[in-house]
Every structure is written in structure tokens, then in C-alpha cells.
Amino acid sequence: MNILGISAYYHDSAACLVSDGELVAAAQEERFTRKKHDPGFPAYAARYCLSARGLCPADVDYVVFYDKPFSKFERIFETYLAFAPKGFKSFATSMPVWLKDKLFQRRLISEALNEHLGCDTDWSNRLRFSEHHLSHAASAFFPSPFHEAAVLTMDGVGEWATTSLAIGKGRELSVYREIHFPHSIGLLYSAFTYYTGFKVNSGEYKVMGLAPYGEPKYVHLIKEHLINIKEDGSFHLDMSFFDYCAGLRMTNGRFDKLFGGPARRPEARLTQREMDLAASIQAITEEVVLKLAREIRTTTGQRNLCLAGGVALNCVANGKLLREELFDNIWIQPAAGDAGGAVGAALAAYHLMLEKPRSIHSGDSMNGAYLGPEFSQCEIEESLGRAGAVFTIEADEALIDNVAHALVDGKAVGWMQGRMEFGPRALGGRSIIADPRSPTVQKQLNLKVKYRESFRPFAPSVLREDVSEWFQLESDSPYMLLVADVTSRKQLPMSEKEKQLFGIDKLNVARSEIPAVTHVDYSARVQTVHHTTNPRFHRLISKFKELTGCPVLVNTSFNVRGEPIVCTPEDAFRCFMGTEIELLAVGNSLLRKEEQSRALVKDYRSSYEPD
């Protein structure tokens, strides 16, 4: 039984393949088209998924889309009617698109399948539709290691639901409580993302990273005017401050007046106001998440919790939830956003529609999120040769040894090994890595390698067996979705003068023995590296530990600002030649920057404007 799951037409389109209940492949379309957050039909991703199992299109039994277009249209149309005559411009802009394409997505998807996978199959007869939040819930529960669990999903909006609670038992999963649009913690966070000058649906993690530089000065104002939070975690927004229901912006003039001025222009200088706003909306989000979780624990009696939806990517809130110890175990879908909806749609069809049994794995069934394409050494050498790269071929131990010594010498290294990760995080398959002990690495990587805002934090990848020695974390965190503090014995005390610093000035103060991955509040977004799921990355960190005594590496995604994470060896080489990365390891091929032709240099900085 082969089921192709698809999410598309909003942002972060993706495809996955579930064969006999096993998730065997998954990838986002952006990695192939090189268009960040590509919303189009995932043609390349779908073809990859079939090839990963050696299938032809006729072998696909069902194609399952991750939400229901008619229900979503109903919500949009009813919203416009409720706010009429306000929003006519937005209505006039969106309705022709819906009436031409989106409303008739069965036909649209069938035509896309005919075009990209072949017209010899009656795709319309094999096409099914899931519900948006059921897809999220299924993506969280079915791959989890739990036989029973409560499932909490939170995002912007699906059809009507913005927050849902489900209970999973075995192969059963049922949603029994929802909060509906326009009341949405995800959209509230996106409103502040917009107001602080970042891009909605992609800049939310920047707001989360900016929050520790500020003070939550606006929490009272937000709770007094924007959101009413009940003790059970349910909430109600005052829509008179927002424009997302019927307008073309997230916020309006009343919102501007409440916070003392217009939204920050993108790329304008960040001020203390934006930092304080970020800290405030982060605090509100954490309060909602914790109250929802307490209510779930009390009312369901469940001891395990699964999370999905875009809000589940808020790893700071996840870390605080873990430390509350409301549940014995927490598992978070690594592709918690819309891309992961493809996985949930396929698994929901297998277990709920077809009533097939569920296999439960001791870790989980996401294969470490390493579900994307991989390349043989022969393919790597051919690809790099076509690109004009100069490289040597190293045996496994020599490669590990050379890269580890380069890291000790302060070099930034591009690391492309094995299967590409599914989801927004690089987990040692498509990563840029560096020495976390350097006090200048964070700023240098941001400005000279990633070409992005200097305040953005980097994550540590740490050997699972050493995590509690360096971080206040006892559990697994394989998907970089939990924030924990650096242990007190590894922290560096601050002088009285340093404690008085504000905003970005805090960035230059080393706070621990691994300052490159320690945020200004002593926290870090931790990835635990397991020898079973990524043995080569584990061996590299182990070698670095052997040389330095430190079992931690800086790990950031292998891309520059505005581009998706690299997928192919050619992608990796282009990124290597467009940044100040000094060493590149692709499979067993090792590339040194000084040996490459200067004619192949690509300059990404022409489009970069630092905050």
C-alpha cells in the first residue's frame, strides 16, 4: 500500500511517501526549485519520493492532500461577509484566484499529477483530502513513540481551526476540542512578526531569537487590549486591532496607536522597542501554551504529549513546557509546519481511512528526519566535476580527522552527508559547522557566511551521551526543538558593567565556555546527536571532543539568507563559493577554498542589508 502525501498552494509545499505504514521519504519542494517557501505543486518532491522506493506512478494507491479547500473557502467567504463592506479590496483580489483555481483543487491537483507524474493513471479516482488540523495531529501522533498521547496542534489557521486537541490511542486519533478563526495564537504571533518588520510565515523564528534582547514590557498592554486568556488556555482576540480578516495587512491603525507608532520597515534598524515587543509576544505565547498543556493534562489524564503546527516550532516555549514536567514525555513533529501536513495526511489515510495497524518504534518513526535525497560517492564526484570543483577523495577516518582539525583551527565547514533533512532544521545532513568555543563565531558566521542579521543565535549539536554535562537537559532533543540553559558550571559570570548592557550590546558578552551557541539569556536550542541515526556526524563530534574536550559543535543550516537549505552537491558547491566557508565535505570529497578557481565565486552580499 503506497500513499503519496501532499501539502501545497500556501507555503512550504512538500510531498512524502508512506509504504505499508512506513514513512520512507519526504522533502520540501523549495529544496529542488531553490525558491524559498515554494508554495507550488510539489512535483520534484513527489518524483523524488517515488524514486526513493523505486516506484512508478501506477504503484501509488492514494494521493492525499493535507486540507479541504471547500471548507477553507467557506471560512474565507463567511469572514468577508461578516466584515463587509470592510475588506472589499482584499475580497476583490482573492476571490478571482479562488474561483479560478483554489476552489477546484481536485481538478487542479489531478491536472498537476497528470503533468508531472504521467497521465496513464486516473489520479482523480485516487485523490483524497484530509482536514488541516487532523493532518497536523496525525503527523504528531502516528510517528511518535507513544501508544497513547494527548495531541496539541497550534498554527495560524487551517479550514476553521487554529488550535486543536486530540487523543491518540494505537491507530485511532480523534479531535475533540478546537479554537476557531479568527482567534489564533499563531496569527497573533505573526501580527507581531509583521509589526516588528519581519516577513509573515518565515520571520517568526527571528522574533523568537530577538526576544531575549528585550524586556516583556508590553505584556500587560497586550492582555488588556489584544487577547483575553482564560485559565484553561482558551483565548479570544479583539479583532478591532487586526486587519488580517478582511484586509491586506496583519495589523491596523489602532494597533499602531496602541504601541506608539507604525510598523518597522523591513531592513530598517532594529530598536529597543522591537526587542521589547518580541519579548512580550513570546511571553504571551508561552503563557497560552503552558495553560493549554495544564488543562490537557488535567482533563485527559494522558501522560504523553505530542505537538505539531507552526507554533510547535517555538522551541523556547517547548523548552519551558518540558521543564514544567506536566507530562512524562513530549514528542514534537520535526516538520511541525505545513510541510509536515503531507506526512500527517498520508498517515491519517493509512490508519484512519484504511484502518491499517500502527507500528510503534522506541525512538520514533521519523528516521531522525533524514528522509530526503542522498547521493552516492560516484554521483558526488561527477556533480562536483561538472561544477568545476577541485577536491580530494578521503577515506572515512581521514575525512573526519581533517574536518575536526579544521574546526579546531577556527574554520567554518560546509558539511553535506547522507540524506537531506525534512523540516526547517539542519541536523547534520546539510549543515554549516564551527567551533562553539570561539567568542566571535556567532557574529562572524552571521555576517560573513550566512549574510543575515547579527543577533541571530546558532544551535549546538551535542553528543547525546554528554548533553546533561553541558546543558540543563536530560531528555533527547534530536530535532533541535527544545531550548535549555547551559549548565551553571559551564556558564561565565558577568561583570556589573556587562549586566547593565541593553539590546544588541549584549551580543558581545561571552556567557559560557561555548559562547558561539549560548544566547544572551544563557539558553541554547539543543540538538542531541545519536550514533544510531547519524553515525558520521556523531563520529565527527566525538573526534572534536577528543581534540578539545568539548562534545559540542555549532550547527546552522547550509544556506545563505533568502535561499533554501542545499539539496545537491552542486547546491553545496555554489553556496561554498559564495560565502567565506573555508572547507567543504560532501560525502568523502573534501574541498578547500584556496584551491578553487576564483572565476567560480558567487557574491551573495550584493542583496544583503544588515539590520
Secondary structure, 3 states (H helix, E strand, C coil): CEEEEEECCCCCCEEEEEECCEEEEEEECHHHHCCCCCCCCCHHHHHHHHHHHCCCHHHCCEEEECCCHHHHHHHHHHHHHHHCCCCHHHHHHHHHHHHHCHHHHHHHHHHHHHHHHCCCCCHHHHEEECCHHHHHHHHHHCCCCCCEEEEEEECCCCCCEEEEEEEEECCEEEEEEEEECCCCHHHHHHHHHHHCCCCCCCCHHHHHHHHHHCCCCCHHHHHHHCEEECCCCCEEECHHHECCCCCCCCECHHHHHHCCCCCCCCCCCCCHHHHHHHHHHHHHHHHHHHHHHHHHHHHHCCCEEEEECHHHHCHHHHHHHHHHCCCCEEEECCCCCHHHHHHHHHHHHHHHHCCCCCCCCCCCCCHHHECCCCCCHHHHHHHHHHHCCCCEECCHHHHHHHHHHHHHCCCCEEEECCCCECCCCCCCCEEEEECCCCCCHHHHHHHHHHCCCCCCCCEEEEEHHHHHHHECCCCCCCCCCEEEEECHHHECCCCHHHHCCCHHHHHHCCCECCHHHCCCCCEEEEEEECCCCCHHHHHHHHHHHHHHCCCEEEEEECCCCCCCCCCCHHHHHHHHHCCCCCEEEECCEEEEHHHCCHHHCCCCHHHCCCC
